[in-house]
Amino acid sequence: MFIEFKVQNLKDFPKKLDTLLQKQTNQIKDIAQNATTYKESINKLDELNEELERFFTPLSHLNSVLNSKESQEAYEASIPLLSKFSSFIAQNKELYEKIKSIEAKNDLQKRVLELEVRDFMLSGAELNQENKKKLEDINLKLSELSNQFSQNLLNATNEYELIIENPKDVEGIPFSDLETAKIEEDGKTKWRFTLQMPSYIAYLTYGPNRELREALYKAYNTRAPQNQEVIDELLKLKMQKAKILGFKNYASYALQTRDANSEEEVIEFLEELVNASKAQAKKEVQELKEFAKKLDNIEDLAPFDVAYYSEKLKKEKFNFDETQTKPYFELNSTLEGMLNLISRLFNVEFKETNTPTWHESVKVYDILENGKIIARIYFDLEARESKRGGAWMHNWQSHFVDTNGKAQLASAFVVANFAPATKEQPSLLRHDDVVTLFHEMGHAIHHLFSKVPERSISGIEGVAWDVVEFPSQFLENFAYEEAILKEFAYHYQTKEAMPKELLKKIKDAKNFQAAIGMLRQLEFALFDFKLHQKLYQGQEVNSLINKIREQTAIIKPPSYVRFEHGFAHIFAGGYAAGYYSYKWAEVFSADALFECLDNSNFNLQRAKEYKENILEKGSTKEMSILYKEWLGKRPQTKSLIKLYGIENE
Ligand SMILES: [Zn+2]
């Protein structure tokens, strides 16, 4: 049913992997030549895939959560084997022809075959030899250029420093940031700020000297001018790639694998949100301007003042910080609270179980539905040195029906880096951490609740990239709801419930300057998407973002700003023509939330439907279609506006 977690011998791992891949290579060759039915081809390939995941995931997981020299070596030796294997599949003409010839017996099989053929086509399977070679060269060049973009950015980031000598200029900066910035030079204490994110943010948010804020801001926003050329080259090659594959531009190529259907749909969607947020954003900026005027007599609030005065305004308005909420979010009771919520919403049970794990602090639960085990989940939530930073969900086993007709069950890991328990006190979470836990759990149940028999469209497999955050953001929303929080937010010492006003502050503070934040994200998304609709070169790139800012920027940035030179998400991070995805998924999550919540009470019927129509269905259909089948409508942008508390005139 479930396999046990163990990696027996790291040293031998790559050799064993090689043997497995060799065996699978032969099996795939055999399928490509001899299979005649869906079962003999696709179902068999799925089994091979699952076999590989089951074998390899424990190592990649271990390398992330209990990193050691041995795990690194085993991992690094495994990667080239895997990448050789995956290009063997992607470029396997014979296998592609075989899959095209296979007949589907039902709608699910039809969907699987469509997606398979689509992915082969998008990687160039239909091209002639000459164009295949061209595409290969372009892909190689694109990855080199992305690297170069990051490298230029990194170098420029590291080249700059701002040394502050006057203690007055660092007044009000939090102690821990100051400690990080502190240096000793010529027997004097000075403070060094850089363009590294935490340092830059610290000064822009708390640095009292306006000129120094501007100096840092200017340095940051004029970084890496040599990236202009890299951008031109990247845009040219992306356009070429799209054209070779038969698309009119890169945006339309990218949409082939997304939930959004057309370029117009994406642009309209983003502009709708811009229009809905603008009036309130103007008010938020006006409030901030008045505040800065009152406080420091600032007449011309500039972009480098925004974080600074916003922080002060936020403090004045809400006067609360995480030290007040932390004692109410003890890790174990928070986890228990979340599991209770999920049990109730979705009619499942969590039963703690004893099985080997990689660390003593890991908790494992079997998930039961109507008394029957359906899935397994591992929680590894406390930070430790050997764990990579951040939080994530990692799927291990997948739910599907194998070639013997046997249902296989899914399993997954939820990993975070929350403050570990000490001798004096248990692990206490920031509210942000609670949100993170709910978020990752949302991903996990999307994978674990699957009832799909076809592996490649089961759970999170095959889910389009612009909707994959829907179930995670959906659950995350609950972590702000009073009705949810009050169930488990008890003081870990006094056992008192969290005061009502604190519960309210958590929610109010979330929506502080929501419209400003929204417009900023939309500016990035519009810029990214339009940039991939036709070929922009040189100065045209900067002109495009300036044109968009006429719609989105309430405070105009100075003309020296070259945001694009540092937009690594799209030029180095694989988000090209995809930045809109954040908001796209968020609208689903907000709309679904209001469907499941009646005046802050759950609608249990709706929650059940959400499970049946969304979570259990994986990627059996496009998310928009699943959603429409559930509620008979598209998710409404106005739900997101409402969730952000944006007043819409
Ligand atoms: Zn996520």
Residues whose N, C-alpha, C, O or C-beta is under 5 A from the ligand:
A	BS01	ZN	S472
